[in-house]
Amino acid sequence: MANTVTKPDADPIISAILTAFVLNLGHYLINGQQRKWLYSLIAILIGCVLCLVPGWIIAILSIIDSYQTAQRLQAGETIGENEYTFPPLFKVVQIIDKTATCSRA
């Protein structure tokens, strides 16, 4: 699989906190998923522009995904740089990113 991430030192709590409070950065800094970080952030911003509630919902989905992805990485899994762990976030982001994947969807 091209562009995969293996980070057994990923911390789910730190990933969730950074995703929640610092521009969704848990995906990028802790989980090593730059593309996922970018598209999730774009989806949150679009949701906020359309109406604040969709932006907040997408942000919460992103926090859950960041936490679950860090858990998978900590367990030793190798995942794609643009692979989503939480299917509801995947379904939202795949609208703007056709290369997104989700093994659990």
PyMOL commands that set and color helices and strands:
alter all, ss='L'
color gray80, all
select helices_A, chain A and resi 12-21+26-30+34-50+52-74+87-93
alter helices_A, ss='H'
color red, helices_A
select strands_A, chain A and resi 4-5+79-80+83-84+101-102
alter strands_A, ss='S'
color yellow, strands_A
deselect
rebuild
show_as cartoon
